[in-house]
Every structure is written in structure tokens, then in C-alpha cells.
Amino acid sequence: MTALETIGRYIDKVAKTLTQICVAVMTIIITLQVFFRYFLGNPIFWAEELARYSLVWMTFIGAAVGLRAGMLACMDLLVTKFSAPVQKWIRVLVIVVNCALLGFLLYYSIVLVGIPSVTSQRSPAMRLPMSYVYSAMPVGLALMLLQSFVQLMETLAGKKVAN
């Protein structure tokens, strides 16, 4: 196993763990919210907000897991008509364009997290700095960019990677 494969697997393992934590938090807090609201008559006022922010984090981090596993939407109807060497170079081109797009989005998501209207804002119920919530974008995009780079190197090395 090469160092690149090890890095890719490690990133995937961390992303999966964080995604599972977000799902667990959502499940537990919504279950508690239902119990407190309907059985005790005293709802947890910040539960919906925490579940929403967990969903946001799960979405961005889970996208990196989906990218690594080749589970994101792709259209390969035309690509499969070409020979294997042409398919490889089309895959390389797609990954390079994907890296460029992810790099662009990563840069502007970092800019977004740093603007004063985000850094000074707090969530309504939990009083959590909104920059923590918005940070899901750069974290998820950085994980996706790293996974795309690993896929690019594996594709150039001739290893079979997910589409």
C-alpha cells in the first residue's frame, strides 16, 4: 500500500467517523426532543438547531465519503464508449476540473467564514458562533479536494479508482 492510498483511507475513515457522529447526534437529539415535548411537555428549545447544524456538517463531510466511494452522481454514458486508455485520460481531465472547482469553492468558503457578518453572528437558540456552522463548508470541501487529489494520483499511477 502506497503512502497516497494510506492518506486516502485515513481521510475516508475520519470523514466516515465524523459523519456517523453527526447522524448519532441528530438521532439522539431528535428522539430526546420528541420525548421531552410530548411526554414531559417541556421541549428542548435548542434541539432543532443542533439537529440542523449536524445535518449541515454531515452533508459536507459525507460528500467526501461519497466522492471516495464513487457514489456521487456522474454521467458516464459517453465515456464508456471509448477505449480504456481514452477513458483513463477523460477520468484524469474530470478529476483535474473537479479539483479546480473544489479549490475555487474552498477559497471562497474560507472567505465566507471570515467575513464580519458571519464571525459576529450567533445562532438564535444555542448562541453558537455561526462561523462554526459555516466552517462545515471549508472542512468538507478540503476533504473532497484531498480525496480528489488522491484519486488523480491513483488514476495517473494506473490504479483502478471509483468514478
ROSE-4610 file (N, C-alpha, C; in Angstrom, 1 decimal, always signed):
// ROSE-4610
residu = [M/M/M/T/T/T/A/A/A/L/L/L/E/E/E/T/T/T/I/I/I/G/G/G/R/R/R/Y/Y/Y/I/I/I/D/D/D/K/K/K/V/V/V/A/A/A/K/K/K/T/T/T/L/L/L/T/T/T/Q/Q/Q/I/I/I/C/C/C/V/V/V/A/A/A/V/V/V/M/M/M/T/T/T/I/I/I/I/I/I/I/I/I/T/T/T/L/L/L/Q/Q/Q/V/V/V/F/F/F/F/F/F/R/R/R/Y/Y/Y/F/F/F/L/L/L/G/G/G/N/N/N/P/P/P/I/I/I/F/F/F/W/W/W/A/A/A/E/E/E/E/E/E/L/L/L/A/A/A/R/R/R/Y/Y/Y/S/S/S/L/L/L/V/V/V/W/W/W/M/M/M/T/T/T/F/F/F/I/I/I/G/G/G/A/A/A/A/A/A/V/V/V/G/G/G/L/L/L/R/R/R/A/A/A/G/G/G/M/M/M/L/L/L/A/A/A/C/C/C/M/M/M/D/D/D/L/L/L/L/L/L/V/V/V/T/T/T/K/K/K/F/F/F/S/S/S/A/A/A/P/P/P/V/V/V/Q/Q/Q/K/K/K/W/W/W/I/I/I/R/R/R/V/V/V/L/L/L/V/V/V/I/I/I/V/V/V/V/V/V/N/N/N/C/C/C/A/A/A/L/L/L/L/L/L/G/G/G/F/F/F/L/L/L/L/L/L/Y/Y/Y/Y/Y/Y/S/S/S/I/I/I/V/V/V/L/L/L/V/V/V/G/G/G/I/I/I/P/P/P/S/S/S/V/V/V/T/T/T/S/S/S/Q/Q/Q/R/R/R/S/S/S/P/P/P/A/A/A/M/M/M/R/R/R/L/L/L/P/P/P/M/M/M/S/S/S/Y/Y/Y/V/V/V/Y/Y/Y/S/S/S/A/A/A/M/M/M/P/P/P/V/V/V/G/G/G/L/L/L/A/A/A/L/L/L/M/M/M/L/L/L/L/L/L/Q/Q/Q/S/S/S/F/F/F/V/V/V/Q/Q/Q/L/L/L/M/M/M/E/E/E/T/T/T/L/L/L/A/A/A/G/G/G/K/K/K/K/K/K/V/V/V/A/A/A/N/N/N]
num = [1/1/1/2/2/2/3/3/3/4/4/4/5/5/5/6/6/6/7/7/7/8/8/8/9/9/9/10/10/10/11/11/11/12/12/12/13/13/13/14/14/14/15/15/15/16/16/16/17/17/17/18/18/18/19/19/19/20/20/20/21/21/21/22/22/22/23/23/23/24/24/24/25/25/25/26/26/26/27/27/27/28/28/28/29/29/29/30/30/30/31/31/31/32/32/32/33/33/33/34/34/34/35/35/35/36/36/36/37/37/37/38/38/38/39/39/39/40/40/40/41/41/41/42/42/42/43/43/43/44/44/44/45/45/45/46/46/46/47/47/47/48/48/48/49/49/49/50/50/50/51/51/51/52/52/52/53/53/53/54/54/54/55/55/55/56/56/56/57/57/57/58/58/58/59/59/59/60/60/60/61/61/61/62/62/62/63/63/63/64/64/64/65/65/65/66/66/66/67/67/67/68/68/68/69/69/69/70/70/70/71/71/71/72/72/72/73/73/73/74/74/74/75/75/75/76/76/76/77/77/77/78/78/78/79/79/79/80/80/80/81/81/81/82/82/82/83/83/83/84/84/84/85/85/85/86/86/86/87/87/87/88/88/88/89/89/89/90/90/90/91/91/91/92/92/92/93/93/93/94/94/94/95/95/95/96/96/96/97/97/97/98/98/98/99/99/99/100/100/100/101/101/101/102/102/102/103/103/103/104/104/104/105/105/105/106/106/106/107/107/107/108/108/108/109/109/109/110/110/110/111/111/111/112/112/112/113/113/113/114/114/114/115/115/115/116/116/116/117/117/117/118/118/118/119/119/119/120/120/120/121/121/121/122/122/122/123/123/123/124/124/124/125/125/125/126/126/126/127/127/127/128/128/128/129/129/129/130/130/130/131/131/131/132/132/132/133/133/133/134/134/134/135/135/135/136/136/136/137/137/137/138/138/138/139/139/139/140/140/140/141/141/141/142/142/142/143/143/143/144/144/144/145/145/145/146/146/146/147/147/147/148/148/148/149/149/149/150/150/150/151/151/151/152/152/152/153/153/153/154/154/154/155/155/155/156/156/156/157/157/157/158/158/158/159/159/159/160/160/160/161/161/161/162/162/162/163/163/163]
x = [+0.9/+0.0/+0.9/+0.6/+1.4/+1.0/+1.8/+1.5/+0.3/+0.1/-1.1/-2.4/-2.4/-3.5/-3.8/-2.7/-2.9/-3.5/-3.1/-3.7/-5.1/-5.5/-6.8/-7.7/-7.2/-8.0/-8.2/-7.1/-7.2/-8.2/-8.2/-9.1/-10.6/-10.7/-12.0/-12.5/-11.6/-12.0/-12.4/-11.7/-12.0/-13.4/-13.5/-14.8/-16.0/-15.8/-16.9/-17.2/-16.2/-16.4/-17.2/-16.8/-17.4/-18.9/-19.1/-20.5/-21.3/-20.8/-21.5/-21.8/-20.9/-21.2/-22.3/-22.3/-23.4/-24.7/-24.8/-26.0/-26.5/-25.5/-25.9/-26.4/-25.8/-26.2/-27.6/-27.9/-29.2/-30.2/-29.9/-30.9/-31.2/-30.2/-30.4/-31.1/-30.7/-31.3/-32.8/-33.1/-34.5/-35.4/-34.8/-35.5/-35.8/-34.8/-35.0/-36.0/-35.9/-36.9/-38.3/-38.5/-39.9/-40.3/-39.4/-39.8/-40.1/-39.2/-39.4/-40.7/-40.9/-42.1/-43.4/-43.5/-44.8/-45.1/-44.0/-44.2/-44.0/-43.1/-42.8/-43.4/-43.9/-44.5/-43.5/-42.2/-41.2/-40.1/-40.3/-39.4/-38.0/-37.0/-35.7/-35.6/-35.4/-35.6/-34.4/-33.3/-32.2/-32.0/-32.9/-32.7/-32.8/-33.8/-33.9/-32.7/-32.2/-31.0/-29.8/-29.5/-28.4/-28.6/-29.8/-30.0/-29.8/-30.2/-30.0/-28.5/-27.7/-26.3/-25.6/-26.0/-25.4/-25.7/-26.9/-27.2/-26.3/-26.0/-25.2/-23.8/-23.2/-21.9/-21.9/-22.9/-22.9/-22.9/-23.7/-23.7/-22.4/-21.7/-20.4/-19.3/-19.3/-18.3/-18.6/-19.9/-20.4/-20.1/-20.0/-19.7/-18.3/-17.4/-16.0/-16.0/-16.9/-17.0/-17.6/-18.6/-19.3/-18.3/-17.5/-16.5/-15.5/-15.0/-14.0/-14.6/-15.9/-16.5/-17.1/-17.0/-17.6/-19.1/-19.7/-21.2/-21.8/-21.0/-21.6/-22.2/-23.1/-23.7/-22.7/-22.7/-21.8/-22.5/-22.1/-22.7/-21.6/-21.6/-20.5/-21.0/-22.2/-22.8/-21.8/-21.3/-20.4/-19.0/-18.6/-17.2/-17.0/-18.0/-17.9/-17.8/-18.1/-17.9/-16.5/-15.6/-14.2/-13.4/-12.2/-11.2/-10.7/-10.1/-9.6/-8.6/-7.6/-6.7/-7.4/-8.3/-9.1/-9.9/-10.5/-11.3/-10.5/-9.2/-8.3/-8.1/-7.8/-7.5/-8.7/-9.8/-11.1/-11.3/-11.0/-11.2/-10.2/-8.9/-7.9/-8.4/-8.9/-9.5/-10.6/-11.5/-12.6/-12.2/-11.2/-10.7/-10.0/-9.2/-8.5/-9.5/-10.6/-11.6/-12.3/-12.5/-13.1/-12.3/-10.9/-10.0/-10.0/-10.1/-10.1/-11.4/-12.5/-13.8/-13.8/-13.3/-13.2/-12.3/-11.2/-10.2/-10.9/-11.6/-12.3/-13.3/-14.1/-15.2/-14.6/-13.5/-12.8/-12.3/-11.7/-11.2/-12.3/-13.4/-14.5/-15.3/-15.2/-15.9/-15.1/-13.8/-12.9/-13.2/-13.3/-13.6/-14.9/-15.9/-17.2/-17.2/-16.5/-16.4/-15.7/-14.9/-14.1/-14.7/-15.9/-16.4/-17.1/-17.0/-17.5/-19.0/-19.8/-21.2/-21.4/-20.5/-20.6/-19.8/-18.7/-17.9/-18.6/-19.4/-20.1/-21.4/-21.9/-23.3/-23.3/-24.3/-24.5/-25.8/-25.9/-27.1/-28.2/-29.5/-30.5/-30.7/-30.7/-31.0/-29.8/-28.8/-27.6/-26.5/-26.7/-25.7/-24.3/-24.3/-23.1/-22.6/-21.3/-20.8/-21.1/-21.7/-22.1/-20.9/-19.8/-18.6/-18.3/-18.7/-18.6/-19.5/-20.6/-21.6/-21.1/-20.7/-20.3/-19.0/-18.2/-16.9/-17.1/-18.3/-18.6/-18.2/-18.4/-18.1/-16.6/-15.7/-14.3/-13.8/-14.3/-13.8/-14.2/-15.5/-15.9/-15.3/-15.1/-14.5/-13.0/-12.3/-10.9/-10.8/-11.7/-11.6/-11.9/-12.9/-13.2/-12.0/-11.3/-10.2/-9.0/-8.8/-7.7/-8.1/-9.3/-9.7/-9.6/-10.0/-9.8/-8.4/-7.5/-6.1/-5.6/-6.0/-5.6/-6.1/-7.4/-7.9/-7.1/-6.7/-5.9/-4.6/-3.9/-2.6/-2.8/-3.8/-4.1/-4.4/-5.2/-5.6/-4.3/-3.5/-2.3/-1.3/-1.3/-0.5/-1.0/-2.3/-2.9/-3.7/-3.9/-4.7/-6.2/-7.0/-8.5/-9.1/-9.7/-10.4/-11.8/-12.6/-14.1/-14.2/-15.3/-15.6/-16.1]
y = [-1.2/+0.0/+1.2/+2.1/+3.4/+4.4/+5.4/+6.4/+7.2/+7.3/+8.0/+7.3/+5.9/+5.1/+5.2/+5.2/+5.3/+6.6/+7.7/+9.0/+9.0/+8.5/+8.5/+7.7/+6.5/+5.7/+6.4/+7.1/+7.8/+8.9/+9.7/+10.8/+10.2/+9.1/+8.5/+8.0/+7.4/+6.9/+8.0/+9.1/+10.3/+10.8/+11.0/+11.6/+10.7/+9.4/+8.4/+8.5/+8.6/+8.7/+10.0/+11.1/+12.4/+12.4/+11.8/+11.7/+10.8/+9.7/+8.9/+9.6/+10.4/+11.2/+12.2/+12.8/+13.8/+13.1/+11.9/+11.2/+10.7/+10.3/+9.9/+11.1/+12.2/+13.4/+13.8/+13.8/+14.1/+13.1/+11.9/+10.8/+11.0/+11.1/+11.2/+12.5/+13.6/+14.9/+15.0/+14.5/+14.5/+13.5/+12.4/+11.4/+12.1/+12.7/+13.4/+14.5/+15.3/+16.4/+15.9/+14.8/+14.2/+13.8/+13.1/+12.6/+13.8/+14.8/+15.9/+16.7/+16.9/+17.7/+17.0/+15.7/+15.0/+14.3/+13.9/+13.1/+14.0/+14.9/+15.8/+17.2/+17.5/+18.8/+20.0/+19.7/+20.7/+20.5/+21.1/+20.8/+21.4/+20.8/+21.3/+22.4/+23.6/+24.8/+24.8/+24.2/+24.3/+23.0/+22.0/+20.7/+20.8/+21.5/+21.6/+22.3/+23.3/+24.0/+23.1/+22.3/+21.4/+20.3/+19.8/+18.8/+19.3/+20.6/+21.2/+21.4/+21.9/+22.1/+20.8/+19.7/+18.4/+17.9/+18.2/+17.8/+18.5/+19.8/+20.6/+20.0/+19.7/+19.1/+17.7/+16.9/+15.6/+15.6/+16.6/+16.7/+17.0/+18.0/+18.4/+17.4/+16.8/+15.8/+14.5/+14.1/+12.9/+13.0/+14.2/+14.3/+13.8/+14.0/+13.5/+11.9/+11.4/+9.9/+9.4/+10.1/+9.7/+9.8/+10.9/+11.1/+9.9/+9.6/+8.5/+7.1/+6.9/+5.6/+5.6/+6.8/+6.9/+6.9/+7.4/+7.3/+8.7/+9.7/+10.9/+10.8/+11.6/+11.5/+11.7/+10.9/+11.1/+10.6/+11.1/+10.7/+10.1/+8.7/+8.1/+7.3/+7.7/+7.0/+7.1/+8.3/+8.6/+8.0/+8.2/+7.8/+6.3/+5.5/+4.0/+3.5/+4.4/+4.0/+4.1/+4.7/+4.9/+3.7/+3.6/+2.5/+2.9/+1.9/+2.0/+3.2/+3.3/+4.5/+5.8/+6.0/+7.2/+7.5/+6.4/+6.6/+7.1/+6.5/+7.0/+8.5/+9.0/+10.4/+11.3/+10.8/+11.5/+11.6/+10.5/+10.5/+11.5/+11.5/+12.5/+13.9/+14.2/+15.5/+15.9/+15.0/+15.2/+15.5/+14.7/+14.9/+16.2/+16.6/+17.9/+19.1/+19.0/+20.0/+20.0/+18.9/+18.8/+19.4/+19.1/+19.8/+21.3/+21.8/+23.2/+23.8/+23.2/+23.7/+23.6/+22.5/+22.4/+23.4/+23.7/+24.7/+26.0/+26.4/+27.7/+27.8/+26.7/+26.8/+26.8/+26.1/+26.1/+27.5/+28.2/+29.5/+30.5/+30.4/+31.4/+31.0/+29.7/+29.3/+29.8/+29.8/+30.3/+31.8/+32.5/+33.9/+34.2/+33.4/+33.5/+33.4/+32.4/+32.1/+33.3/+34.0/+35.1/+36.4/+36.6/+38.0/+38.3/+39.6/+40.1/+39.7/+39.7/+39.4/+38.0/+37.1/+35.7/+35.6/+36.2/+36.0/+36.7/+37.7/+38.4/+37.8/+36.9/+36.4/+35.2/+35.0/+33.9/+33.2/+31.9/+31.2/+31.6/+31.5/+32.1/+31.3/+30.0/+29.3/+28.9/+28.4/+27.9/+28.9/+30.1/+31.2/+30.8/+29.8/+29.3/+30.2/+30.5/+31.4/+30.8/+31.5/+31.0/+30.6/+31.1/+30.7/+29.2/+28.7/+27.2/+26.4/+26.9/+26.3/+26.4/+27.6/+27.8/+27.1/+26.8/+26.1/+24.7/+24.2/+22.9/+22.9/+24.0/+24.2/+24.0/+24.8/+24.6/+23.3/+22.7/+21.4/+20.3/+20.3/+19.3/+19.5/+20.7/+20.9/+20.6/+20.8/+20.5/+18.9/+18.2/+16.8/+16.3/+16.9/+16.5/+16.7/+17.9/+18.2/+17.3/+16.9/+15.9/+14.6/+14.1/+12.9/+12.9/+14.0/+14.2/+14.1/+14.7/+14.7/+13.3/+12.5/+11.1/+10.3/+10.5/+9.8/+10.2/+11.4/+11.8/+11.1/+11.0/+10.3/+8.8/+8.3/+6.8/+6.6/+7.4/+7.3/+7.4/+8.4/+8.5/+7.4/+6.7/+5.6/+4.3/+4.4/+3.2/+2.4/+2.8/+2.0/+2.2/+1.2/+1.4/+2.1/+3.3/+4.1/+4.2/+4.6/+4.8/+6.0/+6.0/+7.1/+8.3]
z = [+0.0/+0.0/+0.0/-0.9/-1.0/+0.0/+0.2/+1.2/+0.8/-0.6/-1.0/-0.7/-0.9/-0.5/+1.0/+1.8/+3.2/+3.6/+3.0/+3.2/+2.9/+1.7/+1.2/+2.1/+2.6/+3.5/+4.9/+5.3/+6.6/+6.5/+5.5/+5.3/+5.3/+4.5/+4.4/+5.8/+6.6/+7.9/+8.8/+8.8/+9.6/+9.2/+7.9/+7.4/+7.7/+7.6/+8.0/+9.4/+10.3/+11.7/+12.1/+11.5/+11.7/+11.2/+10.1/+9.6/+10.5/+11.0/+11.9/+13.2/+13.7/+14.9/+14.6/+13.5/+13.2/+13.1/+12.5/+12.4/+13.8/+14.6/+16.0/+16.8/+16.7/+17.4/+16.9/+15.6/+15.1/+15.7/+15.6/+16.1/+17.6/+18.3/+19.8/+20.1/+19.6/+20.0/+19.5/+18.3/+17.9/+18.7/+19.0/+19.9/+21.3/+21.9/+23.1/+23.0/+21.9/+21.7/+21.7/+21.0/+20.9/+22.3/+23.0/+24.4/+25.3/+25.3/+26.2/+25.8/+24.5/+24.1/+24.4/+24.0/+24.0/+25.4/+26.0/+27.3/+28.5/+28.5/+29.6/+29.5/+28.3/+28.0/+28.1/+28.0/+28.1/+27.1/+25.9/+24.8/+25.0/+24.4/+24.4/+23.3/+23.7/+22.8/+21.7/+22.0/+21.1/+20.2/+20.4/+19.8/+18.2/+17.7/+16.3/+15.6/+16.3/+15.8/+15.8/+16.8/+16.9/+15.8/+15.6/+14.6/+13.2/+12.9/+11.6/+11.4/+12.4/+12.2/+12.0/+12.7/+12.5/+11.1/+10.5/+9.2/+8.2/+8.4/+7.5/+7.6/+8.7/+8.8/+8.2/+8.4/+7.9/+6.4/+5.8/+4.3/+3.7/+4.3/+3.7/+3.9/+5.1/+5.3/+4.6/+4.5/+3.8/+2.3/+1.8/+0.4/+0.1/+1.0/+0.8/+0.8/+1.7/+1.7/+0.4/-0.1/-1.3/-2.5/-2.5/-3.6/-3.6/-2.4/-2.4/-2.8/-2.5/-2.8/-4.2/-4.9/-6.3/-6.3/-5.2/-5.1/-5.5/-5.9/-6.3/-7.7/-8.1/-9.4/-10.5/-11.5/-12.7/-13.9/-15.0/-16.3/-17.1/-17.2/-17.9/-19.2/-19.7/-20.8/-22.0/-22.3/-23.4/-23.2/-21.9/-21.6/-21.8/-21.5/-21.6/-23.0/-24.0/-25.4/-25.9/-25.1/-25.6/-25.1/-25.6/-25.2/-23.8/-23.2/-21.8/-21.6/-22.5/-22.4/-22.5/-23.4/-23.5/-22.3/-21.8/-20.5/-19.4/-19.3/-18.3/-18.4/-19.6/-19.7/-19.5/-19.9/-19.6/-18.1/-17.4/-16.0/-15.3/-15.9/-15.4/-15.6/-16.8/-17.1/-16.1/-15.9/-15.0/-13.6/-13.1/-11.8/-11.7/-12.7/-12.7/-12.6/-13.4/-13.4/-12.0/-11.5/-10.2/-9.1/-9.2/-8.2/-8.4/-9.6/-9.8/-9.2/-9.4/-8.9/-7.4/-6.8/-5.4/-4.8/-5.4/-4.9/-4.9/-6.0/-6.1/-5.0/-4.8/-3.8/-2.4/-2.2/-0.9/-0.6/-1.5/-1.3/-0.9/-1.6/-1.3/-0.1/+0.3/+1.5/+2.7/+2.6/+3.7/+3.8/+2.6/+2.7/+3.3/+3.0/+3.6/+5.1/+5.6/+7.0/+7.7/+7.1/+7.7/+7.6/+6.9/+6.8/+8.1/+8.4/+9.7/+10.0/+9.0/+9.3/+9.7/+9.4/+9.8/+11.2/+11.3/+12.6/+13.8/+13.5/+14.7/+15.0/+14.1/+14.3/+15.2/+15.9/+16.8/+16.5/+16.7/+16.4/+17.4/+17.0/+17.9/+19.2/+19.2/+20.4/+21.2/+20.6/+21.3/+21.5/+20.8/+20.9/+20.5/+19.5/+19.0/+17.9/+17.8/+16.7/+15.4/+14.5/+13.2/+12.3/+12.6/+11.9/+12.1/+13.3/+13.5/+12.5/+12.3/+11.4/+10.0/+9.6/+8.2/+7.9/+9.0/+8.8/+8.2/+8.2/+7.5/+6.1/+5.4/+4.0/+3.7/+4.3/+4.0/+4.5/+5.6/+6.0/+5.0/+4.7/+3.7/+2.3/+1.9/+0.6/+0.6/+1.7/+1.8/+1.8/+2.5/+2.5/+1.0/+0.4/-1.0/-1.9/-1.8/-2.6/-2.4/-1.1/-0.8/-1.4/-1.3/-1.9/-3.4/-4.0/-5.5/-5.9/-5.1/-5.4/-5.3/-4.3/-4.2/-5.4/-5.8/-6.9/-8.2/-8.4/-9.5/-9.5/-8.4/-8.4/-8.6/-8.1/-8.3/-9.7/-10.3/-11.8/-12.6/-12.4/-13.1/-13.0/-11.8/-11.5/-12.1/-12.6/-13.3/-12.4/-11.2/-10.2/-10.6/-10.3/-10.5/-9.4/-9.7/-8.7/-9.0/-8.1/-8.3/-9.2/-10.0/-10.9/-10.1]
